[in-house]
Amino acid sequence: MNMDDNSYVTQELHEECGVIGAYDTKGEDVVSTLYYGLFALQHRGQESCGIAVSDTNGPKGIVKSCKGMGLISEVCTEENMENLKGDIGVGHVRYSRTGENSMHNIQPLVLNYIKGTLCLAQNGSIVNTKELREELEYTGAIFQTTIDTEVIAYHIARERLKSKTAEEAVTNAMKKLRGAYSLVIMSPRKLIGARDPFGFHPLCIGKRGSTYILASETSALNTIGAEFIRDVLPGEVVMINKEGIHSNTSLCTNNHARCIFEYIYFARPDSHIDGVSVYNSRVMAGRILAQTHPVDADVVVGVPDSGNAAALGYALESGIPFGMAFVKNSYVGRTFIKPKQAQRASGVRIKLNVLPEVVEGKRVVMIDDSIVRGTTSAKIVKMLKKAGATEVHVRISSSPFLYPCYYGVDVPTGDQLIARNNTIDQIRKTIGADSLGYLAIDRLNDLIGKDMGYCDACFTGKYPTEIPKE
């Protein structure tokens, strides 16, 4: 069955961002490392991207960059990167969670100040940005962007004026920040990584030969052939120079709040976050759904890509055969990360097809990772029934969304969340399913299989930090 005018959107959640940094201690070029690492992180943001590099043995403060709107393959072409060479650098892929999507807001952000240069790439969202920005504005700061990354950069620069080292300045600036941030920072002679004390979003360390790498996910390390060393701890600041890795754990606590949706949806299935396999987490989610929401059916299918592993788990636990009912066009961008609904709808008609051979005349269990507004699920159910499915039983590998997220995931607010004002059965009727089941709140911990603190505020409203007043 081909797509008709009922446009399909793979997800209604908006992505976060992806960051990478590299430093070769022998002075070799790191541009290709950053480039291919960003390919592996492209799923974390497709609106804009950039690479910035410097030469630690060259003139201090000279940073060359390649930034633009679009995918890494579209922005960082061979022609655009012809003069981009350096032994230290950072890269970024972006979805515009904070600040409008424009050329001014593309990262990495380069800041020139009295001590030289700072180059930052951030994943996450600071909840006290408004207060921190006003504090700077009332002391004469002039902003060139609308993103909170610039606020972070200014505070690091100001702390650097009274700190002995750049990493000390980062640590002191972190004491003012509230919210989620994984940072990769390039100073003239050092590569610095930092993770907020709650550890909302991932950041890991790898090495390939003489090159050290910081990256949002281990899948990026695998792509470039690097060895995983370890995760950056929540609250830790790591500094990498010619002597190796140096760590400051003075801000580390045991009060963690990892984003549970990294495991359910955001991260690639071949990544490990804080020692936990993302793939295994999704398979476990499917197993739990089969235990708590069983149904008589003929085939289990997953909505690609994140629903596939959960569907396999459901099939393994229930004994119902697993099938691949959806054919996804891999050459179409992840349209859901376009910020406006009209933009999303305009580019999704060639995204996904259903195979009638898999579902025709069958009772289908359809596994997806979330229902936000309900429009997407309704269209998928309609597609399956149009392809001949006699029943469609929807199972969701997360809990119902009831509250917005302030930490880097663009969960809508109020009436846009279908679960906010509707019962499970009302949602079922709205999307046209024969039955509907969500992952229970009290089973979320089973996804990570260990006693790790995680954030489920979008389901419970229990935020680990103060939330913005506006």
Secondary structure as the mmCIF struct_conf table of DSSP 4:
data_model
#
loop_
_struct_conf.conf_type_id
_struct_conf.id
_struct_conf.beg_label_comp_id
_struct_conf.beg_label_asym_id
_struct_conf.beg_label_seq_id
_struct_conf.end_label_comp_id
_struct_conf.end_label_asym_id
_struct_conf.end_label_seq_id
BEND BEND1 ASP A 5 ASN A 6
BEND BEND2 THR A 10 THR A 10
BEND BEND3 GLU A 12 LEU A 13
HELX_LH_PP_P HELX_LH_PP_P1 HIS A 14 GLU A 15
STRN STRN1 GLY A 18 ASP A 24
TURN_TY1_P TURN_TY1_P1 THR A 25 LYS A 26
HELX_RH_AL_P HELX_RH_AL_P1 VAL A 31 ALA A 40
TURN_TY1_P TURN_TY1_P2 LEU A 41 LEU A 41
HELX_RH_3T_P HELX_RH_3T_P1 GLN A 42 ARG A 44
BEND BEND4 GLU A 47 GLU A 47
STRN STRN2 SER A 48 SER A 54
TURN_TY1_P TURN_TY1_P3 THR A 56 ASN A 57
BEND BEND5 GLY A 58 PRO A 59
TURN_TY1_P TURN_TY1_P4 LYS A 60 GLY A 61
STRN STRN3 VAL A 63 MET A 69
BEND BEND6 GLY A 70 GLY A 70
HELX_RH_AL_P HELX_RH_AL_P2 ILE A 72 VAL A 75
BEND BEND7 CYS A 76 CYS A 76
TURN_TY1_P TURN_TY1_P5 GLU A 78 ASN A 83
BEND BEND8 ASP A 87 ASP A 87
STRN STRN4 ILE A 88 ARG A 94
BEND BEND9 ARG A 97 GLY A 99
BEND BEND10 ASN A 101 SER A 102
HELX_RH_3T_P HELX_RH_3T_P2 MET A 103 ASN A 105
HELX_LH_PP_P HELX_LH_PP_P2 ILE A 106 ILE A 106
BEND BEND11 GLN A 107 PRO A 108
STRN STRN5 LEU A 109 TYR A 113
TURN_TY1_P TURN_TY1_P6 ILE A 114 LYS A 115
STRN STRN6 GLY A 116 ILE A 126
TURN_TY1_P TURN_TY1_P7 VAL A 127 ASN A 128
HELX_RH_AL_P HELX_RH_AL_P3 THR A 129 GLU A 137
TURN_TY1_P TURN_TY1_P8 TYR A 138 GLY A 140
BEND BEND12 GLN A 144 GLN A 144
BEND BEND13 THR A 146 ILE A 147
HELX_RH_AL_P HELX_RH_AL_P4 ASP A 148 ARG A 160
TURN_TY1_P TURN_TY1_P9 LEU A 161 LYS A 162
BEND BEND14 SER A 163 THR A 165
HELX_RH_AL_P HELX_RH_AL_P5 ALA A 166 MET A 174
TURN_TY1_P TURN_TY1_P10 LYS A 175 LYS A 176
STRN STRN7 GLY A 179 MET A 186
BEND BEND15 PRO A 188 ARG A 189
STRN STRN8 LEU A 191 ARG A 195
TURN_TY1_P TURN_TY1_P11 PRO A 197 PHE A 198
BEND BEND16 HIS A 201 HIS A 201
STRN STRN9 CYS A 204 ARG A 208
TURN_TY1_P TURN_TY1_P12 GLY A 209 SER A 210
STRN STRN10 THR A 211 ALA A 215
BEND BEND17 SER A 216 SER A 216
HELX_RH_AL_P HELX_RH_AL_P6 THR A 218 THR A 223
TURN_TY1_P TURN_TY1_P13 ILE A 224 GLY A 225
HELX_LH_PP_P HELX_LH_PP_P3 ALA A 226 ALA A 226
STRN STRN11 GLU A 227 ASP A 231
HELX_LH_PP_P HELX_LH_PP_P4 VAL A 232 LEU A 233
TURN_TY1_P TURN_TY1_P14 PRO A 234 GLY A 235
STRN STRN12 VAL A 237 ASN A 241
TURN_TY1_P TURN_TY1_P15 LYS A 242 GLU A 243
STRN STRN13 GLY A 244 ASN A 248
TURN_TY1_P TURN_TY1_P16 SER A 250 LEU A 251
BEND BEND18 ASN A 254 ASN A 254
STRN STRN14 ARG A 258 CYS A 259
HELX_RH_AL_P HELX_RH_AL_P7 ILE A 260 PHE A 261
HELX_RH_PI_P HELX_RH_PI_P1 GLU A 262 PHE A 266
BEND BEND19 ALA A 267 ALA A 267
TURN_TY1_P TURN_TY1_P17 PRO A 269 ASP A 270
STRN STRN15 HIS A 272 ILE A 273
TURN_TY1_P TURN_TY1_P18 ASP A 274 GLY A 275
STRN STRN16 VAL A 276 SER A 277
HELX_RH_AL_P HELX_RH_AL_P8 VAL A 278 THR A 292
BEND BEND20 HIS A 293 HIS A 293
BEND BEND21 ASP A 298 ASP A 298
STRN STRN17 VAL A 299 GLY A 302
TURN_TY1_P TURN_TY1_P19 PRO A 304 ASP A 305
HELX_RH_AL_P HELX_RH_AL_P9 SER A 306 SER A 318
HELX_LH_PP_P HELX_LH_PP_P5 ILE A 320 PRO A 321
STRN STRN18 PHE A 322 PHE A 322
STRN STRN19 PHE A 326 LYS A 328
TURN_TY1_P TURN_TY1_P20 SER A 330 TYR A 331
BEND BEND22 VAL A 332 VAL A 332
HELX_RH_3T_P HELX_RH_3T_P3 THR A 335 ILE A 337
BEND BEND23 LYS A 338 LYS A 340
HELX_RH_AL_P HELX_RH_AL_P10 GLN A 341 SER A 346
TURN_TY1_P TURN_TY1_P21 GLY A 347 GLY A 347
TURN_TY1_P TURN_TY1_P22 ARG A 349 ILE A 350
BEND BEND24 LYS A 351 LYS A 351
STRN STRN20 LEU A 352 VAL A 354
HELX_RH_AL_P HELX_RH_AL_P11 PRO A 356 VAL A 359
TURN_TY1_P TURN_TY1_P23 GLU A 360 GLY A 361
BEND BEND25 LYS A 362 LYS A 362
STRN STRN21 ARG A 363 ASP A 368
BEND BEND26 ASP A 369 ASP A 369
BEND BEND27 VAL A 372 GLY A 374
HELX_RH_AL_P HELX_RH_AL_P12 THR A 375 LYS A 386
TURN_TY1_P TURN_TY1_P24 ALA A 387 GLY A 388
BEND BEND28 THR A 390 THR A 390
STRN STRN22 GLU A 391 ILE A 396
BEND BEND29 SER A 397 SER A 398
HELX_LH_PP_P HELX_LH_PP_P6 SER A 399 PHE A 401
BEND BEND30 TYR A 403 TYR A 403
BEND BEND31 TYR A 406 GLY A 408
HELX_RH_3T_P HELX_RH_3T_P4 GLY A 414 GLN A 416
BEND BEND32 LEU A 417 LEU A 417
HELX_RH_3T_P HELX_RH_3T_P5 ILE A 418 ARG A 420
BEND BEND33 ASN A 421 ASN A 421
HELX_RH_AL_P HELX_RH_AL_P13 ILE A 424 ILE A 431
TURN_TY1_P TURN_TY1_P25 GLY A 432 GLY A 432
BEND BEND34 ASP A 434 ASP A 434
STRN STRN23 SER A 435 TYR A 438
HELX_RH_3T_P HELX_RH_3T_P6 ILE A 441 ARG A 443
TURN_TY1_P TURN_TY1_P26 LEU A 444 LEU A 444
HELX_RH_AL_P HELX_RH_AL_P14 ASN A 445 ILE A 448
TURN_TY1_P TURN_TY1_P27 GLY A 449 GLY A 449
BEND BEND35 LYS A 450 LYS A 450
STRN STRN24 TYR A 454 CYS A 455
HELX_RH_AL_P HELX_RH_AL_P15 ALA A 457 THR A 460
BEND BEND36 PRO A 464 THR A 465
HELX_LH_PP_P HELX_LH_PP_P7 GLU A 466 PRO A 468
#
